[in-house]
Amino acid sequence: MTPRFTLRRFLRCERGAQNIEAVVMFPALILFFLITFTFYDAYRTQTVVTKSGYVMGDLLSRETGTLDTTDLDGMRDVFSYLTFTQGDGTQIRVSEVTRRVDVVNGIDEYMICWSHGTGTLVDLLDTDLPQIIGRIPVLTPNERITVLETFTPYRPPFKVGISPFVMESFVVTRQRYAGQLRFGGGGRTVSPGCT
């Protein structure tokens, strides 16, 4: 047998082709499954965070008493429980926004009546209104709404294209049984027009 004949026979031989294909494709298949699982987990977690935010917003809309910091810390703990993120840095911020209209004095403005963030989350100020005004509905004169913002850290299960980030939800609700949501524990009143 000449080397030329041996080389030709080797190039035409298909024995072991399936083994070679498996060795080449198996890592790609595993990578595909890891990427799919990671993106699915991110979307699932975002959905859970959003739905839990709506649950907490509904809970706030049914409140008829006065809230304090302990109540809001407890709500953060409930939110953490609902999103399976206990002790993971989850924070919430609750604010009451109103549209103050005074025809006599020519006033028509949105303002934050009070705001409280749990943990290290800062309270919203009237200067922060331009950041959120596009996310709240148009209010009727002197109407009040409750804005609930949630911040949940997310760490992907595998490092395949998604870096850790904070998932946010923004929920706007109107009070169901009371004209306003009262806060009496450490919150700040921005303007006397909210009383």
Long-range contacts (C-beta under 8 A, 24 or more apart in sequence): 31-160, 34-158, 34-160, 35-158, 35-160, 35-161, 37-157, 37-158, 38-156, 38-157, 38-158, 38-160, 38-161, 38-162, 39-162, 41-156, 41-157, 42-154, 42-156, 42-162, 45-83, 45-152, 45-154, 45-167, 46-154, 46-167, 48-82, 48-83, 48-84, 49-83, 49-150, 49-152, 49-167, 49-168, 49-169, 50-169, 52-79, 52-82, 52-83, 52-150, 52-169, 53-79, 53-148, 53-150, 53-169, 53-170, 53-171, 54-171, 55-82, 56-82, 56-92, 56-148, 56-150, 56-171, 57-146, 57-148, 57-171, 57-172, 57-173, 58-173, 60-94, 60-146, 60-148, 60-173, 60-181, 61-146, 61-173, 61-174, 61-175, 61-176, 62-176, 62-177, 63-175, 63-178, 63-181, 64-177, 64-178, 65-182, 66-182, 66-183, 66-184, 67-94, 67-181, 67-182, 67-183, 67-184, 67-185, 68-183, 68-184, 68-185, 68-186, 69-116, 69-185, 69-186, 69-187, 70-185, 71-185, 72-116, 72-118, 73-118, 76-118, 76-119, 79-150, 83-152, 85-152, 85-153, 88-152, 88-153, 89-119, 89-152, 89-153, 90-150, 90-151, 90-152, 90-153, 91-117, 91-118, 91-119, 91-120, 91-121, 91-150, 91-151, 92-117, 92-118, 92-121, 92-148, 92-149, 92-150, 92-151, 93-117, 93-118, 93-121, 93-123, 93-124, 93-148, 93-149, 93-151, 94-146, 94-147, 94-148, 94-149, 94-181, 94-183, 95-123, 95-124, 95-146, 95-147, 95-149, 96-144, 96-145, 96-146, 96-147, 96-180, 96-181, 96-183, 96-194, 97-129, 97-132, 97-136, 97-139, 97-144, 97-145, 97-146, 97-147, 98-139, 98-142, 98-143, 98-144, 98-145, 98-193, 98-194, 99-139, 99-140, 99-141, 99-142, 99-143, 100-142, 100-191, 100-193, 100-194, 101-141, 101-142, 102-193, 107-193, 108-141, 110-136, 110-139, 111-190, 111-191, 111-193, 111-194, 112-190, 113-144, 113-180, 113-189, 113-190, 113-191, 113-194, 114-183, 114-187, 114-188, 114-189, 114-190, 114-194, 115-187, 115-188, 115-190, 116-183, 116-185, 116-186, 116-187, 121-151, 123-187, 123-188, 125-190, 126-190, 126-191, 132-170, 135-170, 135-172, 136-172, 137-172, 143-174, 144-174, 144-175, 144-179, 144-180, 144-181, 145-172, 145-173, 145-174, 146-172, 146-173, 146-174, 146-175, 146-181, 147-171, 147-172, 148-172, 148-173
